[in-house]
Amino acid sequence: MTTIDYHDIITIEPGKRSGKPCIRGLRITVYDVLDWLAEGMSRDEIIDDFPELNADDITACLLFAADRERRSITIKAL
């Protein structure tokens, strides 16, 4: 199993897409990919619609989101 380092794929540029995390400097955001997956698109469908993306890009989005979630603070209700 090959390990993907999302830091090599996900980029953040202040002037691009309002500083949202994008894929390899493209104008496609991590949120875009996560939203497409949540709506039921398969990896192959996403790549067919956006041929500038590849399977590693999609995996990097998932890894980025998982890492962000892991770092988020949980607030307990009283």
Summary of the structure (lengths in Angstrom):
residues: 78
radius of gyration: 13.7
end to end distance: 43.1
largest distance: 48.3
contacts: 177
relative contact order: 0.17
helix: 50%
strand: 6%
